[in-house]
């Protein structure tokens, strides 16, 4: 092998720029007969966990670069058995950042007209490029810029530092507040007038950049449980004002970090009242033609306005007014004191009574007739100005537990009148402070009854064709009127009436005795029963067939006037735990029938007080079974060609119906059937015995085996 000298190698990088935190590779590029590659960092072979060589050692990779990485120089050398050559040195320049962008420390707040410089710094290689934004809008592309403060400069300032080699961007923020002088505030009130007992609010109204509100009362900060400030202290509320409240003056002051201003003073004038309206003391009663003055007073700020009403109608708009008394002046006088500022109204009342002579009273009764057991009222009816009523019986003042007077004594009530009550005479007298008068006498006549209505004693039951008279009596004043009802229908309007008995006369007879004056009605009742012969009863069963183990009922069915039912078994009254009768004994039930039950005749009999009749006899035929189905004893095995008969028996009433199945297929519907044995007859034979009356089914099985030669 012949070797020639090697050319000088060159170092080729994976990226134009080495960037911090990223991997960076150097490749040794050369031509010729190269047997080996060798790398040197600062003339020493490379080492360390972050130095990686490709398998042929041609490429050296630095992983996760930092700004403190060894800058080299890096050299690569190529060799063969006779020659070697080394590259020119290569040095690293690691790009990094920007790491943190910071804005130089300056205040966040300024007055207008101040020269302010905002500067931004950020560590970066190569040096970072800067952009400034005000409220999202670009305002500068340098690290620093200056402004002369105005309200337009209020807002958020963002410094953006960028390194195009690393692709990184960092930001820093500063919010500036620029303040201008504040206007003079004014005090606005919640109401035009401050009113006692109500809340009163004062609001500090101003424009500009206001940071705080401050209130002063008599140039001192307000205090006390009744002084309340809104959360922003802009509104001051005095709760539940009184006329003695401090009138101020009240002032509000506004402030920001650079300016302040104070309002003009505000004073309170608390409106109150009217407190109580009172009418000067005068009498309530007067004769006609008297000069009377009514005066009203009420403490109020501002002074109250007055209105006088007579029975709801306005009669004066001054505090006092005078009248010459007449009947037109009777009534209620109301003084109304009003304060339009507080919205309050107070009233005082005085009732005046002017009297004239009273008319002669009359006695009016609550009913046309005085009725025993009821209350009877007499009312003293009169016109005029009446103060009191007085009742007299036989010219003596009324007395006794049964004598009741209404609260105004105008009405006298005699409670629970009796026919023996004193008839009077009754008189009523009326009075006022100046006059009196008495009614004409009034006498009582007490109506009573009917007391008790009774029907003459006669029997309740009759045969047809009897002559029967029904009579009714009742004590009454005036005498009672009578009405007779048969089953609710009128049959007579006299005290007595007669009938010739028939079935149409069956029913309830009511005697009604009435007194139209007392409004009372008394009744007496008599029920008549007229009997005719009863029809022959029949026995109806609950089922068509009596079935063993089940209940079986017999009902006695008949028409006519039936008082009682009677059952007979073999002409004897039925007995035993399995014999049950319905409450009216019309239905007899035999529970859990057996085939051994007595088949003797059953009879039912019906009766009333005059007649009886008995049904035709009824006999039982109890259906049962089939009990057990059995197949006649025959062999289970046969040779072919044998005549074999299969027979099935089962005790049943009525006799069972039979079905034969061979291997589940029907082969016969009779109790017995025959076959000439063949291999086709091998299998299971099932006998099914059925009783359609009892609904029961029984089965028996036989397996046959047929053998051929």
Secondary structure by P-SEA (a helix, b strand, c coil): cccccccbbbbbbccccccccbbbbbbbbbcccccbbbbbcccccccccccccccccccccccccccccccccbbbbbbcccccccccbbbbbbbbccccccccccccccccbbbbbbbbbbbcccbbbbbbbccccccccccbbbbcccccccbbbbbbbbbccccbbbbbbbbbbbbccccbbbbbbccccccccbbbbbbbcccccccbbbbbcccccccccccccccccccccccccccccccccbbbbbbcccccccccbbbbbcccccccccccccccccccbbbbbbbbbbbcccbbbbbbbccccccccccbbbbcccccccbbbbbbbbbccccbbbbbbbbbbbbccccbbbbbbccccccccbbbbbbbcccccccbbbbbcccccccccccccccccccccccccccccccccbbbbbbccccbbbbcbbbbbbbbccccccccccccccccbbbbbbbbbbbcccbbbbbbbcccccccccccccccccccccbbbbbbbbcccccbbbbbbbbbbbbccccbbbbbbccccccccbbbbbbbcccccccbbbbbccccccccccccccccccccccccccccccccbbbbbbbcccccccccbbbbbcccccccccccccccccccccbbbbbbbbbcccbbbbbbbccccccccccbbbbcccccccbbbbbbbbbccccbbbbbbbbbbbbcc
